[in-house]
């Protein structure tokens, strides 16, 4: 299996104000393979523009995913905020599908002081509802709950794998940087391999062959993630991760979220392709 490499959003080397279409063109020009369309501040793309995005991505053979808005909490105690959270994921999936995106990544919830097992049940029910609504519309986009970097956030490795195992149409967004920051470990070849084996054990070969990975350097404290860093400015052992992915025959996409996003994406791509 091969891995594809790309950027979280429009490459930094694009002029300010560049469109998503221009970002895709730059990704292709750089020799990268994929891009994650960032709806993180809100879905501000209309249907016409989304169809144009799909045409450019198809023509240039750039694989797309999208990231839903940050303002989502499927454990909100406020009915209006909960409904708005569900609506944001649905809209991201609808516009994402028109773009030709295969997946929608989302930060699902905060614990809000509630027991994690209670929050899991609420999130699971609400994700099931969202997926069912999309399938009634004929929308095939995968919902990908992300592994999160802080202990206050829903999104441990176990939580996202369980959602993915229990709900058809859900697969994980595995952020190895977040998991390293959150756990304070999981940063060696010997630690990466069991994670990948866990993915395969819970989700089968399909789960391992259709991985969606976020990666960057990361600054963290005892509370978890603080900010993203460039790979070579961090302690993340990304070369060992690439070796573990290669040895596990993992496939899918790696989206680079470093501040210098395309430089690190190209660094990862080159290092991965050099592995025997």
C-alpha positions as CSV (number, residue, x, y, z in Angstrom):
1,X,0.0,0.0,0.0
2,X,1.1,3.6,-0.7
3,X,0.5,6.7,1.4
4,X,-0.4,10.1,-0.1
5,X,0.9,13.3,1.3
6,X,-0.5,16.8,1.3
7,X,-1.4,19.9,3.2
8,X,-4.0,21.1,5.7
9,X,-5.4,23.9,3.6
10,X,-4.0,26.0,0.8
11,X,-0.2,25.9,0.7
12,X,1.6,28.8,2.4
13,X,3.4,29.5,-0.9
14,X,0.2,30.6,-2.5
15,X,-0.4,34.4,-2.7
16,X,-2.7,35.8,0.1
17,X,-6.4,35.4,-0.8
18,X,-5.8,32.4,-3.1
19,X,-8.9,30.2,-3.7
20,X,-9.2,26.6,-2.9
21,X,-8.9,25.8,-6.6
22,X,-5.6,27.7,-6.7
23,X,-4.5,25.8,-3.6
24,X,-5.2,22.5,-5.4
25,X,-3.2,23.7,-8.4
26,X,-0.2,24.5,-6.1
27,X,-0.4,21.2,-4.4
28,X,-0.2,19.5,-7.8
29,X,2.6,21.8,-8.9
30,X,4.6,20.9,-5.8
31,X,4.2,17.2,-6.5
32,X,2.0,16.5,-3.5
33,X,-1.0,14.2,-3.6
34,X,-3.8,15.6,-1.5
35,X,-5.2,18.5,0.4
36,X,-7.6,19.0,3.3
37,X,-10.1,21.8,2.6
38,X,-10.3,23.8,5.8
39,X,-13.9,24.7,6.9
40,X,-12.6,25.3,10.4
41,X,-13.9,28.8,10.7
42,X,-17.2,28.0,9.1
43,X,-18.4,26.5,5.8
44,X,-18.1,29.5,3.6
45,X,-18.2,27.7,0.2
46,X,-21.3,27.5,-1.9
47,X,-22.4,24.7,-4.1
48,X,-21.2,26.2,-7.4
49,X,-17.7,26.8,-6.0
50,X,-17.6,23.3,-4.6
51,X,-18.3,21.8,-8.0
52,X,-15.5,23.9,-9.5
53,X,-13.2,22.6,-6.7
54,X,-14.2,19.0,-7.6
55,X,-13.4,19.6,-11.3
56,X,-9.9,21.0,-10.6
57,X,-9.1,18.2,-8.1
58,X,-10.3,15.5,-10.6
59,X,-8.3,17.0,-13.5
60,X,-5.1,17.2,-11.4
61,X,-5.7,13.9,-9.5
62,X,-5.5,15.6,-6.1
63,X,-7.4,13.7,-3.4
64,X,-9.5,15.9,-1.1
65,X,-10.8,15.7,2.4
66,X,-12.3,18.5,4.5
67,X,-12.2,19.6,8.1
68,X,-15.4,20.6,9.7
69,X,-15.6,23.8,11.8
70,X,-14.0,23.9,15.2
71,X,-17.2,25.2,16.8
72,X,-18.6,21.7,17.3
73,X,-19.5,20.0,20.6
74,X,-21.8,16.9,20.4
75,X,-21.8,16.9,24.2
76,X,-23.1,20.4,24.6
77,X,-25.7,20.8,27.3
78,X,-27.3,23.6,25.3
79,X,-29.9,22.2,22.8
80,X,-29.3,25.1,20.4
81,X,-25.5,24.6,20.4
82,X,-26.0,20.9,20.0
83,X,-28.3,21.3,17.0
84,X,-25.8,23.8,15.5
85,X,-23.0,21.3,16.0
86,X,-24.9,18.6,14.1
87,X,-25.8,21.1,11.4
88,X,-22.1,22.1,10.9
89,X,-21.0,18.5,10.4
90,X,-23.9,17.9,8.0
91,X,-23.1,21.0,6.0
92,X,-19.4,20.2,5.9
93,X,-20.3,16.7,4.5
94,X,-22.7,18.1,1.9
95,X,-20.3,20.7,0.6
96,X,-17.4,18.3,1.0
97,X,-19.2,15.7,-1.2
98,X,-19.7,18.3,-3.9
99,X,-16.0,19.1,-3.7
100,X,-15.3,15.4,-4.3
101,X,-14.0,14.9,-0.7
102,X,-14.0,11.4,0.6
103,X,-13.9,12.3,4.3
104,X,-15.0,15.0,6.8
105,X,-12.7,15.3,9.8
106,X,-14.3,16.7,13.0
107,X,-13.4,17.5,16.6
108,X,-16.4,15.9,18.1
109,X,-16.9,17.1,21.7
110,X,-15.6,18.2,25.1
111,X,-16.2,16.2,28.2
112,X,-17.7,19.2,30.0
113,X,-17.0,17.5,33.3
114,X,-19.2,14.5,32.4
115,X,-17.9,10.9,32.8
116,X,-16.2,9.8,29.6
117,X,-18.4,6.8,29.2
118,X,-21.5,9.0,29.3
119,X,-20.0,11.4,26.8
120,X,-19.1,8.4,24.5
121,X,-22.8,7.3,24.5
122,X,-24.0,10.8,23.6
123,X,-21.5,11.3,20.8
124,X,-22.1,7.8,19.4
125,X,-25.9,8.4,19.2
126,X,-25.4,11.8,17.6
127,X,-22.8,10.6,15.1
128,X,-25.2,7.7,14.2
129,X,-27.9,10.2,13.6
130,X,-25.7,12.4,11.3
131,X,-24.5,9.4,9.3
132,X,-28.0,8.1,8.8
133,X,-29.2,11.6,7.6
134,X,-26.3,11.7,5.0
135,X,-27.0,8.2,3.8
136,X,-30.7,9.0,3.3
137,X,-29.5,11.8,1.0
138,X,-27.2,9.5,-0.9
139,X,-24.1,11.2,0.5
140,X,-21.2,8.6,0.8
141,X,-18.7,10.9,2.7
142,X,-17.0,9.2,5.6
143,X,-17.2,10.9,9.0
144,X,-13.8,10.9,10.7
145,X,-13.6,11.7,14.5
146,X,-10.2,13.0,15.2
147,X,-7.8,11.9,17.9
148,X,-7.4,15.0,20.1
149,X,-4.5,16.5,21.9
150,X,-5.9,17.6,25.3
151,X,-7.5,15.7,28.1
152,X,-10.5,17.9,28.2
153,X,-11.5,16.8,24.7
154,X,-13.4,13.7,23.6
155,X,-11.1,11.8,21.2
156,X,-8.8,9.2,22.8
157,X,-7.5,6.6,20.4
158,X,-9.9,4.1,22.0
159,X,-12.9,6.4,21.6
160,X,-12.3,7.1,17.9
161,X,-11.6,3.5,17.1
162,X,-14.7,2.4,19.0
163,X,-16.9,4.9,17.1
164,X,-15.4,3.6,13.9
165,X,-15.9,0.0,14.7
166,X,-19.5,0.5,15.9
167,X,-20.9,2.9,13.2
168,X,-20.7,2.1,9.5
169,X,-19.6,5.1,7.6
170,X,-17.2,6.2,10.3
171,X,-13.4,5.9,10.2
172,X,-10.8,7.6,12.4
173,X,-8.6,10.6,11.8
174,X,-5.5,9.5,13.6
175,X,-3.4,12.5,14.7
176,X,-0.2,10.9,16.0
177,X,1.1,14.3,17.1
178,X,-2.0,14.9,19.2
179,X,-1.8,11.4,20.7
180,X,1.9,11.9,21.6
181,X,1.0,15.3,23.2
182,X,-1.9,13.9,25.1
183,X,-0.3,10.7,26.4
184,X,3.2,12.0,26.9
185,X,4.5,8.9,25.1
186,X,3.6,7.0,21.8
187,X,6.7,8.4,20.1
188,X,8.8,5.5,19.1
189,X,8.7,2.8,16.4
190,X,8.0,0.2,19.2
191,X,5.0,2.4,20.3
192,X,3.7,3.3,16.9
193,X,3.4,-0.4,15.7
194,X,0.9,-1.5,18.4
195,X,-1.3,1.5,17.5
196,X,-1.4,0.4,13.9
197,X,-2.0,-3.2,15.0
198,X,-4.9,-1.9,17.1
199,X,-6.4,-0.1,14.1
200,X,-6.2,-3.3,12.1
201,X,-7.6,-5.4,15.0
202,X,-10.6,-3.1,15.4
203,X,-11.3,-2.1,11.8
204,X,-9.7,-4.8,9.7
205,X,-7.4,-4.3,6.7
206,X,-9.8,-1.7,5.4
207,X,-9.1,0.5,8.4
208,X,-5.4,0.2,7.9
209,X,-5.5,0.7,4.2
210,X,-7.8,3.8,4.3
211,X,-6.0,5.7,7.1
212,X,-6.4,9.4,7.4
213,X,-3.5,10.8,9.4
214,X,-2.7,14.3,10.7
215,X,0.9,15.0,11.4
216,X,3.0,18.0,12.5
217,X,5.6,18.8,15.1
218,X,3.9,19.6,18.4
219,X,4.6,21.6,21.6
220,X,2.9,20.2,24.7
221,X,2.7,20.3,28.5
222,X,1.2,18.0,31.1
223,X,-2.2,19.3,29.9
224,X,-1.5,18.1,26.4
225,X,-1.2,20.0,23.1
226,X,-0.2,23.6,23.1
227,X,0.6,24.4,19.5
228,X,1.9,22.9,16.2
229,X,5.5,23.1,15.3
230,X,7.6,22.3,12.3
231,X,8.7,18.7,12.3
232,X,12.4,19.4,12.8
233,X,11.7,21.8,15.6
234,X,9.9,19.2,17.7
235,X,10.6,15.9,19.5
236,X,8.2,13.9,17.3
237,X,10.0,10.9,15.9
238,X,8.3,11.1,12.5
239,X,10.9,9.0,10.7
240,X,10.1,6.1,13.0
241,X,6.4,6.6,12.4
242,X,7.0,6.5,8.6
243,X,8.9,3.2,9.1
244,X,6.1,1.8,11.2
245,X,3.5,2.8,8.6
246,X,5.6,1.2,5.8
247,X,6.2,-2.0,7.7
248,X,2.5,-2.3,8.5
249,X,1.6,-1.8,4.9
250,X,-0.7,1.1,5.8
251,X,-2.3,3.2,3.1
252,X,-4.4,6.4,2.8
253,X,-3.4,10.0,3.3
254,X,-1.1,12.0,5.6
255,X,-2.2,15.6,6.0
256,X,0.6,17.9,7.3
257,X,-0.5,20.5,9.8
258,X,2.9,22.1,10.5
259,X,3.2,25.9,10.2
260,X,5.3,25.4,7.1
261,X,2.8,22.8,5.8
262,X,4.0,22.1,2.3
263,X,7.7,22.0,3.3
264,X,7.0,19.3,5.9
265,X,4.6,17.5,3.6
266,X,7.4,17.3,1.0
267,X,9.9,16.2,3.7
268,X,7.6,13.4,4.8
269,X,6.8,12.3,1.2
270,X,10.5,12.2,0.3
271,X,11.5,10.3,3.4
272,X,8.6,7.8,3.0
273,X,9.5,7.2,-0.7
274,X,13.1,6.5,0.2
275,X,12.2,3.7,2.6
276,X,13.2,0.2,1.3
